[in-house]
């Protein structure tokens, strides 16, 4: 039962020991503990401020990235449109060149056909002229007195000319 009613000497020495420990803690430990707590509080406040600043910077970077993406999409759309227009222009130019080349080839072919046709007609006329001259020459050389014999001779020469 001594714990419930301690002696006066034990009480005094316990109080002295408590006060010594209290003053030692107050003199050396509490300032260090308070300083550590203050530094920790400042560190936490700085970290929170830095985190908030980083959060704002990240939001700004996100907005910048979204703006860049929108701009890039617009540029891509413009480039695709320009490429399509260039492709269509090249195709149309090629078609026009092909049409012009085809028209030139057709015109050249028609001119060549007309030239060959005229050459063939000229050749035929020359041959007909030569045949007429030959027939006339042969008729004139052979002076026949009888008109019937002369006509039969002309028919014979005409048939010979057809065979050649």
CORKA-V353996 format. One line per field, one symbol per residue. psi: psi as a letter, one per 20 degrees, with the letter a starting at -180 (. if undefined). A space follows every 50 residues. Layout:
psi=???
//
This chain:
psi=jihhnrqhghgghggghghghghgghgggggggggggggggggggggggg ggghggghgghgggggggggggggggggggggggggggggggghgggggg gghgggggggggggghghggggggggggggggggghghghhooqhphghg ghhggghhhhhhh.
//
